[in-house]
Amino acid sequence: MFKKMLYIIGLASLVSLVLVGCGKSQASNQSSAPTITAKDLGDEKIGILAYEWVSNDQAKLEKQKTNNDLYSHYDSVIKSKFNGNDDGNEEDYFLSRMCYDGKKGNEKHSTLTFNGDGVADLKYSVDGENVNLQYTDSAHLGDRPEYEAPRANKTVSIAELVKTYYNTPKQKKHVDNFAKSILTEAEWSKLYQAGDSDSSDD
């Protein structure tokens, strides 16, 4: 009986040690995962992730379906044209018109612009590991025309953006490809002027 008790106690101790070891191993694997910072992402990519956050924020307020992989069409780099990529998909056409305009001189904000009336544009500034956002709050537009929509000012952490929109291999691939696809505002202006010049020559 005594030997049987010793055997049971020893077996229980062994199981306990194995479980503790597994727990430490999992904790070690989790803690060894690299943390993606604002510096790692860069200003343009932060804006692209923030645009996903804004899209979902507005969708939630309007009780619409959210999308944590907004750029899923970008399995490869699809360089944007100045007047958008017309592939028959309205959402892709809209996204391909997005241009990155980084802050210059004393400007406080970078902008993702669609070179329209400014309603769809997102202004943002990186503050440490947070992003301050300014955008049109269409969810609270009501019966007013779009240009009278209120402006929203929100702050979101880089950690939240990464966890939600830059976490899986597919998300990273799509965001990275989209960042390489869109034009800078300078590139857009150059192409626009060239296109306008071609039109006037006809």
C-alpha positions as a printed Julia matrix, in Angstrom:
202×3 Matrix{Float64}:
   0.0    0.0     0.0
   2.84   2.36    0.95
   4.69   1.64   -2.31
   1.5    2.26   -4.27
   1.08   5.66   -2.58
   4.69   6.59   -3.41
   4.1    5.6    -7.03
   0.97   7.76   -7.31
   2.7   10.75   -5.68
   5.7   10.37   -7.99
   3.48  10.12  -11.07
   1.54  13.22  -10.05
   4.79  15.15   -9.55
   6.02  14.09  -12.99
   2.81  15.22  -14.68
   3.01  18.54  -12.82
   6.59  19.12  -14.01
   5.64  18.34  -17.61
   2.72  20.79  -17.5
   4.87  23.53  -15.99
   7.49  22.93  -18.65
   4.92  23.22  -21.43
   3.57  26.42  -19.93
   7.02  27.97  -19.8
   7.7   26.9   -23.37
   4.48  28.51  -24.62
   5.16  31.69  -22.67
   8.67  31.79  -24.09
   7.38  31.41  -27.65
   4.82  34.15  -27.14
   7.3   36.58  -25.6
   9.84  35.93  -28.37
   7.42  37.14  -31.06
   8.79  40.47  -32.36
   6.77  43.58  -31.57
   6.02  45.71  -34.63
   6.5   49.39  -33.84
   5.62  52.63  -35.61
   9.21  52.84  -36.84
   8.99  49.33  -38.32
   5.83  50.18  -40.26
   6.7   53.63  -41.51
   4.36  56.59  -41.92
   2.63  55.48  -45.14
   1.8   51.98  -43.95
   0.5   53.34  -40.63
  -1.93  55.5   -42.59
  -3.05  52.53  -44.67
  -3.77  50.51  -41.51
  -5.49  53.51  -39.92
  -7.74  53.79  -42.97
  -8.91  50.22  -42.32
  -9.67  51.17  -38.72
 -11.69  54.21  -39.84
 -13.61  52.11  -42.39
 -14.54  49.61  -39.71
 -15.38  52.32  -37.18
 -17.87  53.86  -39.62
 -19.24  50.44  -40.58
 -19.93  49.59  -36.92
 -21.74  52.87  -36.37
 -23.86  52.28  -39.46
 -24.46  48.64  -38.42
 -22.72  47.32  -41.52
 -20.32  44.42  -41.96
 -16.7   45.12  -40.99
 -13.63  43.97  -42.9
 -10.24  43.3   -41.3
  -8.58  42.66  -44.67
  -9.69  45.62  -46.76
  -6.89  45.2   -49.3
  -7.49  41.48  -49.93
  -7.53  42.08  -53.7
  -3.81  42.86  -53.56
  -2.27  39.41  -53.78
   0.38  41.15  -55.86
   1.45  44.71  -56.53
  -1.06  46.46  -58.82
   0.4   49.87  -59.58
  -2.3   52.52  -59.52
  -3.17  54.79  -62.43
  -3.83  58.44  -61.71
  -7.51  58.01  -62.59
  -7.91  54.68  -60.78
  -7.7   51.06  -61.88
 -10.97  50.22  -63.58
 -11.18  46.43  -63.22
 -14.94  46.36  -62.83
 -14.79  46.25  -59.01
 -16.09  49.52  -57.55
 -14.3   49.1   -54.22
 -10.96  48.3   -55.88
 -11.4   51.31  -58.18
 -12.0   53.54  -55.17
  -8.98  52.21  -53.24
  -6.67  52.54  -56.25
  -7.39  56.28  -56.29
  -5.88  56.64  -52.82
  -2.61  58.62  -52.75
  -0.12  59.11  -49.96
   0.85  62.69  -49.16
   3.42  62.77  -46.37
   3.69  65.81  -44.13
   6.04  68.53  -45.31
   7.82  71.3   -43.45
   5.8   72.44  -40.47
   2.73  70.4   -41.36
   1.43  68.27  -38.49
  -0.41  65.66  -40.52
   0.14  63.23  -43.35
  -2.81  62.58  -45.63
  -4.33  59.72  -47.57
  -6.13  61.65  -50.27
  -8.44  60.73  -53.12
  -7.89  64.08  -54.87
 -11.55  64.96  -54.76
 -13.53  67.22  -52.46
 -11.66  65.96  -49.39
 -14.64  64.17  -47.86
 -13.01  60.74  -48.18
  -9.53  61.87  -47.11
  -7.84  60.78  -43.9
  -5.44  63.05  -42.06
  -3.23  61.46  -39.42
  -0.2   62.08  -37.26
   1.95  59.55  -35.44
   2.57  60.34  -31.77
   4.92  57.73  -30.33
   3.05  54.43  -30.56
  -0.32  56.09  -31.18
  -1.95  57.63  -34.25
  -4.18  60.71  -34.14
  -6.87  60.6   -36.84
  -9.05  63.22  -38.49
 -11.73  62.07  -40.91
 -15.27  62.66  -42.13
 -17.81  61.08  -39.79
 -20.31  59.98  -42.44
 -22.06  57.72  -39.92
 -23.48  60.84  -38.24
 -24.34  62.63  -41.47
 -28.09  62.25  -41.13
 -30.04  63.99  -43.9
 -27.31  66.55  -44.56
 -25.29  66.6   -47.78
 -21.92  64.8   -47.62
 -19.88  68.02  -47.49
 -21.66  68.99  -44.24
 -20.7   65.78  -42.45
 -19.0   66.35  -39.07
 -15.31  65.67  -38.62
 -14.14  63.01  -36.19
 -10.95  63.14  -34.14
  -9.84  59.8   -32.74
  -6.67  58.22  -31.39
  -5.75  54.56  -31.89
  -2.65  52.64  -30.84
  -0.2   51.1   -33.28
  -0.54  47.87  -31.3
  -4.29  47.74  -32.0
  -3.78  48.42  -35.71
  -1.17  45.68  -35.97
  -3.2   43.16  -33.97
  -6.34  43.73  -36.06
  -5.09  44.52  -39.55
  -1.44  43.42  -39.79
  -1.38  40.16  -37.91
  -1.8   37.21  -40.27
   0.56  36.45  -43.19
  -2.25  37.25  -45.65
  -3.01  40.6   -44.04
   0.66  41.56  -44.1
   1.01  40.51  -47.73
  -2.05  42.5   -48.81
  -1.09  45.63  -46.89
   2.51  45.5   -48.1
   1.4   45.06  -51.72
  -1.13  47.86  -51.44
   1.51  50.2   -49.99
   3.7   49.47  -53.03
   0.76  49.93  -55.4
  -0.63  53.36  -54.52
   0.83  56.59  -55.85
   2.35  59.36  -53.81
   0.66  62.72  -54.28
   3.71  63.92  -56.23
   3.46  60.92  -58.58
  -0.28  61.47  -59.01
   0.18  65.17  -59.83
   2.84  64.39  -62.42
   0.66  61.76  -64.13
  -2.42  63.98  -63.93
  -0.61  66.9   -65.57
   0.75  64.61  -68.27
  -2.74  63.2   -68.91
  -4.23  66.68  -69.03
  -1.53  67.76  -71.46
  -2.28  64.79  -73.75
  -5.98  65.68  -73.73
  -5.3   69.29  -74.73
  -3.09  68.16  -77.63
  -5.95  66.19  -79.24
